Structure formats: C-alpha cells, structure tokens
Amino acid sequence: MEIITVQSVAAQRVRKAAQDLVIAVSNTPEDRLHWKPMDCGRPVLNQAIECGFANMKWAATIRNREFTPIPPETEQLIKARFREEIEGGCWSGETVKEQLRATADELAGAILTVRVDELDCVIMAPPPYPDSYLLVECFNHPYWNMIYHLGQINYIQTLLGDRADHSVF
C-alpha cells in the first residue's frame, strides 16, 4: 500500500493539471491556437507556454531551496524552438505540449525530493512577490497557475463555439 504524502499528492496534481492543459490545447482548432479574444487577450499557446516556464521556475526553486528564476538565455532558447515550429508551418503546438509534459515531470520530481522535515523551509522571494514562502507552499503555485490558465483556455474554446466537455474530471 502506497503511503500518501503532501509531496505525492502535489506531484500527482501537477502532472494531472499539465495533462489537462495538453488536452485543452489539443482540442483547440489549430488555426485558433494563436487567436486573441477581442484582439487584446492572450492566445492559448501563449498561456500554455507561460505554464511551462512557471513549472521550470518552481521546480528550480524547490530543488535549490531558494527562489530561482529561469535564466533569460534559457527562456530565449525555448521560445526559439516554439518560433521554429510555427515558422516551419506547424500550428499544432506539439512543442508546447511536449514542454508542458516535460516541465510537469521535472516539477513533480523536484517536489518528490522534499523531505518532511524540509516542508517548513523558508524561501525568500524578491519583489513583487511576498517576502517569503514555505517550501511546501511552492508546490501549489505552479498548480494554481496551470488550473487558472486551463479555465482561460476553456473560456476561449467556448468563445470559438466549442461546447464539448473536454475535461477529464
């Protein structure tokens, strides 16, 4: 029998949220993955990309036990891969979906390395973030971010006329 821990539940939730995002991206028509509601919102792929980057930041923060932003050069390299896919004529977002899966796995792995006696470790964060987080609180931020953007993507789909339930709940 598997023992349920805060870490195992958080890791499972992160992986599920990422998979739900992948399903949402997959169910958005390819010609609408870059569409902005009212020409001022954020497109589906842009939101999914942000989730991947947030997963990377929080995975590094959890691993390092200190607030760790993504180096700008790493972010630029990843964005270049997305541009190459689009400029190559592929609008399906496969690279973005691959990144979501990989970063969710990376994040889940980082969460699972945290020992019980480290859960209350204090992580100092630079402005504009709050002064500090407990390490255990860092498990939730990327999850919340993915669920928020899943809702935004689902809303975009309804604006496009998609009334099907793509959820896996």
Secondary structure, 3 states (H helix, E strand, C coil): CCCCCHHHHHHHHHHHHHHHHHHHHHCCCHHHCCCCHHHCCCCHHHHHHHHHHHHHHHHHHHHHCCCCCCCHHHHHHHHHHHHHHHHCCCCCCHHHHHHHHHHHHHHHHHHHCCCHHHCCCEEECCCCCCCEEEHHHHHHHHHHHHHHHHHHHHHHHHHCCCCCCCCCC
